[in-house]
Amino acid sequence: MSFLRLGTGLSCALRSTRPRRVLPIAHSPSFSLPCRSFHAAPSLWGIKSQVLKDVGEGITEVQIIQWYVEEGAYIEEWKPLCQYQSDKAVDDITSRYEGVVKKLHFQADDTVPTGKALCDIEVEDGKYFEDSPPPAPEPVQPSPAPVATPQKQPVEEIAPTPTTSEMQNGAPKSRYATLATPAVRGLLKAHNLDIQDIPGTGKAGRVLKEDVHRFIASRDSAATSAVTTSASQTETAVNMTPFQSQMFKTMTKSLSVPHFLYADELNINQITAMRKKLANDPKDPQKITFLSFVVKAVSLALNEYPLLNAKVDTSNPDKPQLIMRPRHNIGVAMDTPNGLIVPNVKDVAGRSVLDIASEISRLSALGREGKLTPADLSGGTITVSNIGNIGGTYLSPVIIPNEVAILGIGKSKTVPIFDEVGQVTKGELVNFSWSADHRVVDGATMARMANKIRGFIETPELMLLNLR
């Protein structure tokens, strides 16, 4: 067998080096020895699909904001592929592979479920052997059979419709109506008008220059009125921004929870005086916001009412559970150029009021610049929304998913009040509005929690007694 293979190889070699003699067809041999042909080496490149991994926090889909690459572009490992928006954050997705982007499966503004391929990347074969093989190509659909074009049927000629002016006049025009002076005809040509459209007031219905000017003025006035009316009444469809789209989904989910509202007014005279004293200290001026005290007061109250820091687990609808969370990660709703976002201050129980104020300032600056990270926005356990900075005295806040309560703070107002001895004095009051998940939180528990916070806010010295 080896000898035959060798002979075959030699025969091929000999035939390739000596001159070939073309035989007539009648004398051609009925068989020939097989020759080995040369083949190109197997492809050193393969296709890998970049799959959207689970980003955590119960998020099952994200929205693509923008792509940093396009099809045909070269991408390195860990370089940004695209920017996405979830209901928690805006962040980048980096490439797991190095190679050439062959296909983008989604476009900007598309929603991508977790587990779906974002794009395909052509990589060097064998470099990522641990990954799963690329998906099979989509089957090619057969071209539709050509459709025969139907023959045109003769159409019955329709008589022209009388012009508007003829209908208004109610009678056919005079046979002299189309007669006009050269000046009139020049005016008609300049304005691209048909003389038969213009009612004439001259002798025997002839069109005069005054008739043309009157017709032009009437036409332009009607056109301007139609454009103005159309522009003012036209409805325009506008796509939601990624933040609006996520807020739509989040709030829709939130309102599936039965809310109940509890509101109260608090006197913040003592905290206002304390803040002024700290800000006027020439040795160490401290700019501490009212919100910093509220966040600390909420954390102190949660030590006695941990139910308000829990979340409801409905993964088993037949047996829902409460997940008690020891960390107080208190969310702070912020108004940013991109929309409403809710980063949270981590581990408030272990922070001072000054430390909380510094962290809120940091989160606020990042929010204005659009640089908040998923870590800043995830893991919240309860939320405080200080809408009073913008306006509004009373509000009904909406609970954020995975939480059971939210506090809305209204705008402060100065009103006359009675002090402890019955004298009329000036009081600075603020409305605190609570919303709670009525499936697990009853009104009495919410009221006790709110009263505890009220005590800390109206008598801030009590916070010192409860610090650990």
N, C-alpha and C positions, 0 to 999 in steps of 0.2 A: 504493500500500500504506500509506503514511503517512497519507493522507487517510482511509482506512477505519478505521485505528486511532484517529485523532482522532475520527471520527464515532462510533465505538463508545464511546469515553470520554465524549463529550458526551451520547450517548443514555443511558448509565448515570447520568450526573450529573442529567440532566433527570428521569429516572424516579425518582431518589431524592429530588428536591425537591418535585415537584408531587404533589397528592393522587392516590392510586391508585384506579382504578375496577375493581371486581371484575366480571369478565365471566362470564356463564353458561358452563358447560362446553361447550355446543353451539356457542358463538360464540368460543371461545378460539382464538387463532392457533396454527397448526401449528408455528411456529418462533419463536425469539426471538434477539435479538442477544446474543452472549456478553459477559459483564461480567468484568472483572478483580476478583478478590477480594483482600483484604489478608491477608498471612501474617505470623506472628511472625518476628522476626529469628532466624537460626540460633543454636543454643546456644553460649554463650561458655565452656562448661566441658567438660572431657574427663577420662577416667579413665587414670591412670598406675599401673603396678604396680611396687612396690618389690621388687627382686630381691635375694636373698642373694648377695653377691659372694664370690669366693674369698678366704678369710681367711689363706691361706698356710700354711706349715709342713706341707703335705700333708694338711691337715684338709679332709675332704669333706662334713662335716655338723656341725651344732651343735644344741643343745637349748635351746628357749625356756624361760627361767625365769619371766619375768613380762612382761606388756604394760604400758606406761605410758599407753596410749591405749585407747579403746574405739570401736566403730563409731558414726559420727555425730559424733565429736569433731573439732575443728579443730586442725591441726598446722602448725607453722612449719618452715621449712627448718633442718636441722641440730639440731633438737630431738630428744631421745631417743624412739625408738619402742618398743623393747623391750630386755630384758636377756637375754643368751644365755650358755650354758656350752659350752665345747669341752674337749677333753682337755688344752688348754694354759692356758686362762684363763677368767675371767668378765669380760664386757665389755658395753657398750651398743651398739646399732645406732641410728644417727641417720637422720632422714628426709631423703631427697633432694628432696622436694617440699613445697610449701606448699599446703594445701587441706584438704578434709574426708575423713576416713577412712571409706571406704564398706564395706570388707569386710576382716576378718582371716582369712587362709587357714589359720592354725594357732593352736592354743591352748597355754596353759602346759603344760610337760612334753612337748610334741610335739617330735620330731626333724625338722629341716629340712635337706634336702640342698642343697648349693650350686647356684645357678642357678634355684632355685624362687622363686616370688613369695611374699613374706611377707604383703603386704597391698595393697589397691587404694586409691588416693587420688584424689579428684576435684579437678582443678586448673583454673586459668584457661586457656582454649584459646589455644594459640600461645605460651604462656610457656615450655614445655619441648618445642619442636618437634623438637629433635635426638634425643629419645628414640624408641624403637620404639612403634608403636601398641599400644593395650591389647589384651589377649587377647579373642577372640570370646566372647560369652556362652554359657553352657552350654545345650544344647538342652533344651527343656521336655519332660519325659516325659509321655505321655498318661495320664490317670487310668485306673486299672483298672476294668474293667467290673464292675458290681455283681453280687455273688454271691447267688444265691437262698438264703434261709435254709431249711434242711431242716425239715420238720414234725416236731414231737416225737412220738416213738413211745410208746405206752403202756408204762409200766414195771411189771413185776410186783411187787407189794407183798411186801416181805421181812419176815418175822416178827422182832420185836425180840430182840436178843441178851440172854440172861440176865445179870444184874448179877454183879459180881465176888464179892460176898458170897454170892449164891445158888450160884455155881459152887463156892465154897470149902466151903459147907455140904453140897453134894452132894444136897440135897433141897429141894423147894419149901417156901416159908414157910407158916406157919400162917395161917388166915384171920383170926386175931386180931392178926397182926403189925403191922398199921397202926393199931391202937388205941393211943392214948397220952394221957396227962394233959395239961391245958392248959399246965402248966409246961414239959413236954417239947416240945410243939408251938411254944411261944414261943421256946425255945432253937433248935429247928430253923429257924424263920423268921429269927432273928437271924443265923444262920450260913449261911443259904441252902442248906440241906441237904434231901435227899429221904429221908423216913423209910424208904423201901424199900431204900435203900443201906446201912442200918445194921443189923447183926445184933443182934437183941434177946435179952436174957438173962432177961427177966421171965417171968411166968406166961404160957403159951401163946405164947411168942415175942414178947411185947410189949417195946417199946423203952423203956428207963429213962434217966434223966438221966445215970447213970454210963456207959451205952452211948454216948450222944452225946459226952460229954467224951472218952472213950477213942478214939472214931472221929476226932474233931478233932485230938487229939494225934498219932495215927498218921499222919493225912493231912499235917499240917504238917511232921512230921519227915521224911517221904518227899520232900516238895517241896523242903525245904531241902537235903537230901542230893543231889537231882537237880540243883538249881541250882549247888551247889558243884562237883559233878563236871563239869557242863557248862562252867562258867566256867574250870576249871583245864585242861580238855582241848580247848577250842575253838582252832582255828588261825585266825589273822588274816592276811590279805594286806596288805602295806604297800608302797607304791610307793617305789622308790629315789629318793634325792635326786639332783639334777643331778650333784653330784660323784661319788656312788656309781655312777651310770649311766655316766659317762665313765670312771671307774676300771675298771669292768667291761669296757668295750670295749677300753681300753688294755692291761689285763693279759691279756685273751684274745689280743690281737694279739701281745703280748710272748712269751707261752708257746708261740707257733708257732716261736720261735727255739730251737735246741738250746743249752742252758746247760751250763757246767761250773763247778764250785766249787773255789776254792783258798783255804785258810785258814791263818793263822799268828798267833802271839802276839808282841806287841811290848812292850818295856820302855819305859815313858814317864816314868821317874824324872827324866830331865834336863829334859824339857819342863815337868813339874810344878814343879820347882825354879825354872826360869826364869819361869814364870807368877807364882809367889808373890813372886819378887823384884821383878817389874814392878809387881805390885799393891800391894806394901808401900813403894814408893818415895814418900816424903813430898812430894818436889818435883813429880813428874809421875806419879801413879798411873795405870796402864794396865790395864784389864780386858780381857784377850785370851783368848778361849776356845781350848780344845784343838782344836776343829774348824778354826779359822783356820790353825793350823800344818799340819793334815792337808791342807787344800785347797791350800796353797802347795807342800807336798811333792809332791802329785799332779801339779801343773803342772810342777815341775822335772823329775820323772821322765818326763813326756810329751815333753820335749825330746829324750830319747834313744829313747823308744818311741812314736813318733807314731801307730803302728797303733791304739793304744788310744783315740785321739781321733778316729778315722775313723767313717764310717757306710757301711752296705751299700746300694747302689742296685740294686734288683731290678726296675726299670721294664721292662727287657728280660730276661725269665726265662732266655732262652737264653745271655745274655752278661752276668751280674751284674758290677758294678764296685764298687770301693772309692773313696769320696770322701774325700780327705785334707783335713782342716780345720786351718788354721794357728792359729786363735784357740782359746784354752782357756777356754771358757764352762762352768764347772764347776757343775753343779746341786747344790743342797742340799735334801734331802728334809725337809719340815717338817710337823709335826702341828698342825693348826689346828682351830678350832671347826667349820669346814665340811668337814673331812676332810684327806686327804693331798694336799699340793701340792709342786711341785718348781720353785721359782724358781732362777735361776742367776746366779752372780757372773761378770760379763763381763770378758774380757781379764785373767785371773788372772796371766798371765805378766808383765804390766806393773804389777802391784800389789804393795805391801808387805804383810807380815802384819798390820800395824796397819790398813791400808786395807781388807784383806779382812774383818777383824773388824768394822769399821764398816759395811761393805756387808751382811754377814750380819745384823747387828742391825737395819738398815733394812728388809731384806726380811722378817725375822721379825715386826717390828711391823706392816707392811702386811698380812702374812698373817693375823695375829690379827684385824685389823679388816676383812678381806675386801676390801682395796683394791689388791691386786696387779694390775698391768696386763699385757696380752699381751706387751709388750716385756720385762717381768721374767721371764715364764715361757717364752718361746720362744728358740730358738737354742742350747739346751744341747748339749754335746758328750760329757760324761761326768758321772756322778753319784756323790755321796757321801751316805750315809744314816747318821746318828749315832743309831741306835735305842737305844744304850746309855743315853741320857739318861732313857729311860722304864724300861728293863729288858731282860734277856736277854743272855746271854754269847755265844752262837753263833747265827748266822742264815744264811739262804740268800737273798740279795736277788735281785729279778727285774729283768732289764735293761729299760730304757725304750726304746720304739721310736726308731729313728734313732740309736741308740748301740750300742756293742759291749762296754761294760764298766760295772760298777757296784761300788762299795765299800761294804760294811756294817760299821759299827763297833759292837762290843758294849760291855757295861758293864765298867768297869775293876774290878779286884780286887787286893787286897794279899795277897801270898803270900811265904813265905821262898824266897830264891834264893841261889845261889852267885855271889860276885863274881869278879873276875879272879884273885885270889890264893887262891881256894878257901874263903873265909870266908862263913858264912851271914849274909845281910843281908835287909833288907826290899825287896821289889820290887813295883812297881805295873804290872800286866800288863793289856793290852787285846787282845782278839781282833779281827783284821782278816779279813773274809770277802769274797772277790772272786767275782763271777759274770761270765763272759765268753761272747761269742758263739763257739761252737766251730766255726762254719762258716769263720771267718777268723782266729781267735786260737787258737794252740796252747798247750799247757800250759807249755812252756819259756819262751815269751815272757811269759806272765802271771807266772810265777815270778820272772823277772828284773826285771820292772817292780815287783812287790811287794817284792823285796829292796832295790831302789833306794830305795823309799819308806821301808822299814824303816830303812835307814841314815840318812836325813834325820830321822826321828822319834827314834831312839835317840841320835843325835849331832846335835842341831840346829845346832851350829856349822858343819856341812857346808853348810847352806843358804846361809850367808854367802859361802862360796867359789863357789857356783854362781849367785849373783845377778848380773844384768847392769846 
